[in-house]
Amino acid sequence: MHAMSRLFLLWMSTTLALWIVDALFESLSFANLYSLVLSGFLLALANLTLKPLLVLVTLPLTLLSFGLMLPVINGLVLLGVAQIVPGFEIAGFWMGVLCALAVSFVGLLIGLATGQSAARGRVQVGRFTVDAGRSQPPFGRDGAQDPNTIDGEFRDTSAEKPREIRRLDGKSDD
């Protein structure tokens, strides 16, 4: 059931992304709502099944081109869907690549807004790690505190009145 709900959510977000990109570009057009919905379904299905295989097959070329082959693969998948669905037209190969980039970007924004995708990031300063907005405690798997971690409390003192700053070596700055 999980795979079916994932496919349904991807279908709806891909259809919405295609509809938005159709409004942005004149070179991408749908004859009716049926061709838009069918294109969204086939593109979602192709992105789940066919696209990973194409990426795997073209991996050496993708590595040699520093990843510039991936937008071309996206464009080819979109052009393939346009060839299958009656009423779905794209004006040329490079416009297909550009529209595929736009569909990917709009789909990413839709996924972030609906919670399908999450912004991933990791920042590590010393032994303190912040991962996707959540701070990780300085404890090991067994619950014991890491002996190499300094535990401290930080507070904003900008609102308080300034205090005298003393040097650790006892000398004055005068």
Buried (B, 14 or more C-beta within 10 A) or exposed (E): EEEEEEBEBBBBBBBBBBBBBBEEBEBBBBEEEEBBBBBBBBBBBBBBEBBEEBBEEBEEEBEEEEEEBBBBBBBBBBBBBBEEBEBBEBEEEEBBBBBBBBBBEBBBBBBEEEEBBEEEEEEEEEEBBEEEEEEEEBEEEEEEEEEEBEEEEEEEEEEEEEEEEEEEEEEEEE
